[in-house]
Amino acid sequence: MGTTVNIPGADTAPPIDTSPPGRLRERAVGRWPHLALGAAFCAAWTVLSVARYLRFGAQEWDLAIFTQGVRGYAHLGAPVSDIKGPGFSLLGDHFSPIIAVLAPFYRVFPSAVTLLVAQAVLFAVSVVVVSVTAEQLTTRAKGLAVGAAYGLSWGLQRAVDADFHEIAFAVPIIAVVARQLLLKRWDRAAWWSLPLLLVKEDMGLTVAAVGVLLLLNRRWQSGALLVSGGVAAVSVIVYRVIPWFAPDHHYAYFTALPGGSAAHAHLGSMLLGLVWPVVKWRTVAWVVGITGLLCLRSPLMVLALPTLGWRFASSDQSYWGTAWHYSAVLMPVVFLAAVDGMVRLERSGPPWARAYARQGVPLMVGAAVAVSAAMSLTLSELADPATYQGGAHAAALRAADRLIPDGATVETGNPQLAALASRCTVFWPGGDPVAPQYITLDLAWWSPGMTPVAYAEMAHRGSVYVQTFDQQQVVVLRRVG
């Protein structure tokens, strides 16, 4: 017979199973519905991402940049992205060495598709973690429903729509950290938070937030180490590590602070920026509203404060709203916090709160579906035939790409960046000092206001180009002198 070990003080946490291997196999089989749920979302996200990529509808800029970075790691080199400038190291932009994990897979499958599939898998892992944790705290039916609502959440769908970003790694890690905190496995939560330091420089603040939660639960030593270590890591990375790799030896994103730099940042403007303009309140409402506000009952919401804080303190308006991938890391926090909130209210809340908490799961599912429909989010494209049709223009782009040999130097823009970045040295249009062997132009996306040849010879003076392809407003130029 197996035994169980109860965690001291964990009145809401289930026991840790220490049964023999046969018993553990039975427990794993019992989780197949959660694995199936994760697999379903993984398949949906993969189909959508790859279909968009194949029809040249992807958000090419970041996808191509990360493709170049992973390609560098895969060939045992530096994560160089020539799109951001010849020889530009991505470690001089954001500190995301964790993307090197994808290098072995990219070496076998050298394509931007590898990154898109990897993100779908990582997000699917977080679905399984959220679903399993919700079941352990409630019931199987509720756990699966919460997992489904989480998979449908607008934060994840926005991230899939924005193609690959380094936060794909943060989402499942944060889900695991939140799980360990809810189950009161303090040491595991501390250890699991450390890989976040390799995801992006701001994640050190989230590590510090984990430390705050440990301190609130009287884990003094580990809590203090995470708080101090997380803040110290952010400081060292943005003041020392990133400037070391940056071409101008500065952290570029300090310019987004009110005042234009860290030295001249306006504290008053930063504090006001946390609450104004009103678009920031609207974003908060979308974040917490998708759980019917139940997440606000849980102290786990401390984990959401660093991400919301740096976004709102910035003067860059693209961080304030619900677009792009910036809210994906908040989704596992708010959904697991909502589960914790339901448990707390059902156990000790007033009668009206208990009644509300009992309706929490259908409320979250309904909110996720309604928001997906209202925002016309990514998963709604699965049933749209246009998702899988590129048309004549996409065919012309593919034909143009086939004219460019592997290893060539190419100047190109959207929507061909990512496809060429996996096999060529790719530069962004704008007169880089390198005169590329080929220039491709999608005149439907960007027209230089002059003939393509005139543009090429103006941007790269002293070079001579001839036009070798012109179909459906897609043009290829080749350097001949």
N, C-alpha and C positions, 0 to 999 in steps of 0.2 A: 504494500500500500504506500502511496506517496504521502508526503507531509507538506504542510504549508507553513510559511513564516510570515507573521503579521508585522507590518511596519509600525513602530510605536507612534501613537498619536494620529495614525492615518484612519480616521473614522469613516471617511468616504472612499478609501482606496481598497481595491480587492486584494486578496493575498497573493503573494508571489508563489507560483507553482514550482516546487522542487521535486516533482514526481520523477520516476524512472523514465528512460527514453521512450518506451512504448506509450506511456501516458502523454508525453509531450507531443508525440506524433498525432495522437487523437485530438489534442488541443489545436494543432496546426490545421488539421482537416476541418475542424469546426470554424475556421476563419475563411473558408473558401468563398462565402458570399462577398466578403469585403475585398478579397483578391479579384473576384469577378467584376465587382464594381469599379475597382481601379483599372482593370484591364479594359473595360468598356470606355472609360474616359480617355485612357491612353490611345486607344484605337481612333476615337473621334478626333482628338487633338492632332494625332499624326496625320490622319486623312486630310483634315482642313489645312494644316501647315504645309504639307507636301503639295497638295493641290494648288494652293496659292503660289508656292515657289515655282511649280512647273508652268503655270500660266503667266509668270513674271508679274505677279501681283503682290509680292512680299515687300515688307518694309526693308529695303535692301541695305541701307546705310550701316546700321548696327550689325545686322546679320553678316554682312561682308567683312566688317572690321573684326568681329569675333572669329570668323572663319580664317582670316589671315593669322590671327593670334594663335589659334589652336594648331593651324598648319605649321607655324614656327616651332611650337612645342613638339609636334609629332615628328619633326625632322631634327630633334635634339638641338634646337636653336632657341633664340630669343623670340618672344611673342611680338614680332614686328608687324605693324599695319601701315603699309605705304599709302593707304587711302587717307590717313590723317597726316601724311607727310613722309617723304622718302626716309626710310630707316627709323620711323617713329616706333618706340617701344610702348606697348599698351600699359606697362607698369609705370609709365610716366603720365598716364591719364587717370586710370583707376587701378587700385591695388586688388587684382582679382586672379592671383596665381592658381586658384582652384580649378580654373578652366583647363589646366594641364591634365586633369583627370580624363578628359576626353581624347587626349592625344593618341593612346593606343587604338581606340575605336576609329579615329580619323585616319590613322595610318592604314587601316584595312579598308575603310570606306571613305576615301578622300573627297568629301562633298559637303556643302552646306546643309544638305539633308541630314547628315549625321547629327548636327547640332539641333536641328528641329526635332528629330526623334528623341534625342537625349532629353530635351526639355519636356516633351510629352511624358516620358518615363518618370522623370523626377517629380513632375506634378502629380502623376498617378500614384507614386509612392506616398505622397502627402495625403492623397484621398484615402488610401488604405489606413494610414496612421490615424487620421481624424475619425474615420468610421469605426475602427477597432476600439479606440479610446472611448468614443461615445457609447459604444455597446457596453464596455466594462463599467461605465458609470451609470448606465440606464438599462436598456434592454436591447436585444438584437435588432428588433424592428426599428426602434428609435435610432440606433447607431447607424444602420444602413440609410435611413432617411436623412440623418444629419450629414453623412458622407456624400449623399447625392446632392443635397443643397449646397454643400461646400464646393463640390465639383462644378456646379452650375454658377457659382458666385461670380459676380461681375469683375472682381479683381483678377481672378485667374483667367477669365476669358479675354480681358483687355491685354494681359501679358502674352497670351497665345497669339492674339491679333498683332502684337508688336514684334512677333518672331522671337529670336533667341536673345537673352540677356543673362548676365552672370547671376542674377537673382534666382534663376532656375534652381540653383543649388541651395540657396537660403530657404526657400519655401519648405522642402521636406525636413531640413535640419531644424527650423523653428517649430515645425509640427512635432517633431520628436522631443525637443526641449520642453514645449508646452505639455506634452503627454507626461513626461517624467515629473514635471512640477505638480500636475494634477494628481498623480499617483503618489506624490510625496517621496519620490526617489531622488533625494536632493543631490547626492554625489553624481548620479548619472546625468542629471540636468546640467550640472556644472561642466562635466566633461564633454557632453554633447554640444554645449554652446561654443566651445573653443574653435571648431572648424569655421564658424562664422567669420573669424578674423581673416580668413583667406578668401572670403567671398567678395568683400568690398570694404573700403575704408570706414564707412559709416557704421558698419555692423559691430564695431567695437562698442558703440553706445548701447546696442541691444544686448551685448554680453554684459555690460555694466547693469542693465535693467534686470537681467537674470540674477545678478548679485544682489540687487535691491530686494528682490523677492526672497532670496535665501536669508537675507538679514531680517526681513519681516517674520520669517519662520525660525529665527534664532539660530541659524547656521552661521555663526559669527565669522569663523575663519574663512570658509570657502566663499561666503558672501563678500567679505572685505577684499579678498584676493580678486574676485571677478570685477568688482566695482573699480578698484584701483588699476587692475590689469587692463580692463576694457578701455578706460579713459586714456591710460598711458599708451596703449596700442594705437589708438586714433591719433594721438599727438605725434608719436614717432613716425607713423606712416605718412601723415599729411605734411609734416614739417621736414622730414629727413628722407624717407624712402622714395616717395613719389618724386620730389624735386631732384633726387639723384638721377633718375631715369628721364625726367622731362627735358626737352630741348632747351627751354629757357630757365630750367632749374627752379621752377615755381609750381605750386599747386594751382592749377588753372581755375578751379571752381571757387576759390576765394573771391573771385571777381563777382560772383553771384550774391555775395553778402552786401547788405546795405552799407554804402560807403566805398564799395569796390575792392576792398582787400581786408585781410584779417587785422592788419595794423590800424586801419581807419574805419573799422566796422562801427556802425551806430547802434549802440545797445538798445536805446529807446526805440529805434525803428525796428530792430529785430524782435523786441518784446511785443510791439504793436502788430508786427507781421504775423505773430502767432494767432491772432484773433481777427485780423482784418486784411483784405476785404472779405465780403460775405461769401465768396466762392469757397473759402476754406471751411466755413461752417457747413456749407452744402456738402462738401466732401466728407466731413465727419459724419453728417447725417446719413450719407450713403453707406459709410463703413459700419456704423453701429446699427443703422436701421434695418439692414439685411438680416439681423438676428432678432428683430423685434425689441431691441434695447436690452435683451437679456444678458448680453455680454458685459454690460455696465455693472452687474452685480458681482463680478468676479475680479479679484485682485490681479488675475492674469493679464488684464488690460494694461498693466504697467509696461509690458513688452511692446505695446503699440506706440507708446509715447515718443521714443527716440526717432522713429521713422517719420511720424507726423511732425515732430519738432523741427528736424532739419529741413523738411520740405517746406513748411510754412515760414521758417525763418529766412529762406532764400528769397531773393528778388526775382528769380526765374519763374515766370508765371506757369510754365509747363509743368512744374512740380505741384501746383496747387489743386488741380482738378482731378477728375476721375479717368483721364486718358492715359495711354501708355501702360507701362508695366509697374509703376511705382507702388501700387496698392496691393500687389500680389503677396508680398511678405506679411501683410496685415490679415489676410484671410484665415490662415490656420489659427492665428491668435484669437480673432473675434468668434470663430465658430466653436473652438474648444472652450473659450471663456463663456460662451452662451450655454454650453452644456453644464459647465460648472455652476453658472448662475441658476439654471433650472434646478439642479440638485439642491443648492443652498436654499432657494425659495420654497421648494416642496418640503424641505426638512424643517425650516424655522421661520418661514414668512407668514404674514397675516393671511387670513382666509382668501381674500381677493387675489393676493400675489400667488398663493398656491394654485388657485384655479387658473390664473394666467400662465403660470409655468407649465401646467399640464398640457396647455395648448401650444407650447413653445415650438415643438418639432414641426407640426403641420404649418405653423406660422412661418418658420424659416424656409420650408420647402416652397410654400406659396410665394414668399417674398423673392426667393431666388428665381423662380419661374417668371414672375411678373416683371422683375427688373430686367431679366434677359430679353423679354419681349419688348419692354419699353425702350431699352437701349439698342435694340437690334444687334445683339451681341453675336460673337463668333459662331457658337454652336447652331444658331438658327440658319447658318449657311449650308449645313449638311444636306438639307432638302432642296436647295436651290441649284438647278442644273447649271447655272452660270458659274458655279464654284469650280466645275470640272472642265470648262470650255475656255480655251485661250483665244481661239479665233485666228484670223489671218495675221494679225499683228504679232501674236505670240509665235506663230510659225516663222515669221520673218526674223524675229529676235533669235530664235534657235538656229536658223540658217546663218545668220551673221556670226553667231558664236562659233559655229563649226569652221569658219574661215580662219580663225585665230589659232595658231599652233600652241601646244603646251609649252610653258616656260617663257612665252613672249611677254614683253612689257606693253601694257595696254592702259590707255586713258579712257575711262568710261564713267557713266553715272547710272542712276536708276533707269531702268529696272534690271540692268545686266551685271551689276556689281558682284553679287554673291555667286552667281554661276561661274564667272571668270576668276573670282578670287581663289577658288580651290585649285586652280591649275596654272595661273599666270601671275605675274607681278603687276598689280592693278593700282592705278593712281586715279585720284578724283580730278575732274575738270577744273582748270583754273591756272594753267601756266606753271606747272611744277618745273623745277630746273632740269628734270630728266625729260628728254624728248622721246616719247614712247615709240615703239615700232608700229603700234596700231592705235587708232582712235575710233571708238564707236559712238554714235550719236543716235538717240531716240528722239527725233524731232517732235514727236507727240508729247514728250515729257519736258524737253528743254530745247529751245532753238536759239542759236547764238546771234541771230539777227543779221547774218551774212551767210554766204555759201560755206558749206562745211570745210572745203579746202582753204578758203580765205581765213576762216577761224583758226584752223590748225597751224597755218604758217604764220599767223599773227601771234598765237599763243606760244609757239616754239620757233622763234626767229632763227633763221639759218638752216632750217629743215625743210625738205620738200616732200609733200604728200600727194598721193593720187587716190582717187575714189575707186574702190573695187566692188562696192555693193550698195544698192539703193532699192529697197522694197518697203512698202507700207510705212514710209517715213523713217525707216531704219537705215542708217548709213555706216559703212565701214571705210576707213581711210588707212592706207599703208604708207609708211615712210620709205622713200626711195633715195634720199640724199640728205 
